[in-house]
Amino acid sequence: MGDMTVVTPPRVLTVAGSDSGGGAGIQADLKTMMALGTHGMSVIAAVTAQNSLGVAGYWELPPEAVRAQLDAVLDDIGAQAVKTGMLASPVLVETVAAKLAGYPAPLVVDPVGVSKHGDTLLAPEAVDTLRTRLLPIATVVTPNLWEVEQLTSIRVEDESGLRRAADAVLELGSTWALIKGGHLPGEPVDLLTDGVEEYRFSAERYDNRHTHGTGCTLASAIAAQLALGDDVPAAVGKAKEYVTGAIAMGFPLGGGIGPVDHAWKWR
């Protein structure tokens, strides 16, 4: 086998929280990145103790630990795309934004505010830092409707409100906004726009409550596809396809909400 040419896959970095249950956060991100043919790397911003029933607690890492991880990965290995998730506090958002502001790779921001179980994962005072420091440097931001309201005070009641929400999110500075309308009544529709072009992605609604990790998985899949060279609309389309398959195959775990299946393509 000596004459085989070894090719390094595109590299994708996740900056997020660890999920001890393995269904969301850093763990979901790395599984997604691998499933889509990229090399995943991680900067852990917070450690959660969580399982299928919820988040029992979380501990932020010191800013210098987060900065050192960022430096270690980006200064030596580099990344073709970066994804951020749970950043917990103003100082961590600040630390991450400072390092990524000058970094020449697409940035996918999942503005994680709250878990599937309703546990808050972002200090209220961090929302403003997210707004002013991280969103202005984002290529794509992927809020759900609750996060849209947290960021812009706009409450979306039906599909007609998606564009207004997207425009309000874009005003905060990201190049593209993907507004996830999965919690609206009727067929789930996500709206992607850069303020000029507009794309709508619909997927069938699966009668499956095992959806832990959906948001992390989608943002990571978008980042992976961007690293592979897709433009934003194509990356979102492929990421949606991957996540829809993962939701369809979500499995029970523990006594609560199980995860989506990151390995569904291999089963």
BELJOJO-V645591 format. One record per pair of residues at least 12 apart in sequence whose ideal C-beta (glycine too) atoms are under 7 Angstrom apart, sorted by the first residue. I is the first residue (numbers start at 1). GAP is how many residues later the second one is. If there is no record, write none. Layout:
i,gap
I,GAP
I,GAP
//
This chain:
i,gap
9,28
9,29
9,30
10,28
10,70
10,217
10,218
11,27
11,28
11,30
11,66
11,67
11,68
11,69
11,216
12,21
12,26
12,28
12,67
12,68
12,69
12,71
12,211
12,212
12,215
13,28
13,30
13,60
13,66
13,69
14,12
14,15
14,16
14,26
14,28
14,69
14,71
14,206
15,28
15,30
15,67
15,69
15,81
16,13
16,29
16,68
16,69
16,70
16,200
17,28
17,29
17,30
17,31
17,41
17,68
17,69
17,71
17,104
18,26
18,29
18,30
19,29
19,31
20,28
20,29
20,30
20,31
21,29
21,30
21,31
22,237
23,189
23,190
23,236
24,188
24,189
24,192
25,23
25,60
25,61
25,191
26,16
26,18
28,185
28,188
28,189
28,192
28,234
29,54
29,56
29,187
29,191
30,12
31,231
32,185
32,188
32,189
32,192
32,230
33,187
33,191
35,227
35,228
35,230
36,185
36,188
36,189
36,206
37,191
38,186
38,189
38,190
41,32
41,36
41,38
43,23
43,26
43,27
43,30
44,17
44,25
45,15
45,16
45,21
45,41
45,42
45,43
45,47
46,12
46,13
46,14
46,15
46,40
46,42
47,12
51,203
52,201
52,202
52,203
52,204
52,205
52,206
53,201
53,202
53,203
54,63
54,65
55,60
55,62
55,64
58,30
58,63
60,28
60,29
60,32
63,28
63,29
63,32
66,26
66,29
66,30
67,28
67,32
70,29
74,29
79,26
80,25
80,147
81,24
81,25
81,27
81,142
81,145
81,146
82,18
82,21
82,23
82,25
82,141
83,25
83,27
83,136
83,137
83,140
84,12
84,25
84,26
84,50
85,25
85,27
85,131
85,134
86,26
86,35
87,39
88,33
88,34
88,35
88,38
89,34
89,37
90,33
90,35
90,36
90,39
93,33
93,36
93,37
93,40
93,41
94,35
94,39
97,36
97,37
97,40
100,37
101,36
106,33
106,120
107,30
107,31
107,32
108,31
108,32
108,34
108,111
108,114
108,115
109,25
109,26
109,29
109,32
109,65
110,32
110,105
110,106
110,109
111,19
111,30
111,32
111,36
111,40
112,103
113,33
113,34
113,37
114,32
116,95
116,96
116,141
127,23
127,24
131,20
131,41
135,37
135,38
135,39
136,36
136,37
138,36
139,36
139,37
139,93
140,34
140,36
140,38
140,82
140,92
141,28
141,33
141,36
142,36
142,38
142,76
142,77
143,26
143,36
143,37
144,36
144,39
144,71
145,36
145,38
148,17
148,21
148,31
151,18
151,21
152,13
152,16
152,17
154,14
158,26
159,22
159,25
159,30
162,17
162,19
162,29
163,28
163,30
165,14
166,13
166,25
166,27
167,28
170,25
175,19
176,16
176,17
176,18
176,56
177,16
178,12
178,14
178,58
179,12
187,15
187,18
188,14
188,15
188,17
189,12
189,13
190,50
192,41
192,44
199,34
201,35
201,36
201,39
203,37
203,41
206,41
206,42
208,39
208,40
208,42
209,48
210,40
210,41
210,42
210,47
210,48
210,49
211,36
211,39
211,46
211,49
212,45
212,46
212,47
213,46
213,47
214,29
214,33
214,46
217,26
217,29
217,43
217,45
218,21
218,25
221,18
221,21
221,22
222,13
222,14
222,17
225,13
225,14
245,19
245,20
246,14
246,15
246,16
246,18
247,13
249,12
249,15
249,18
//
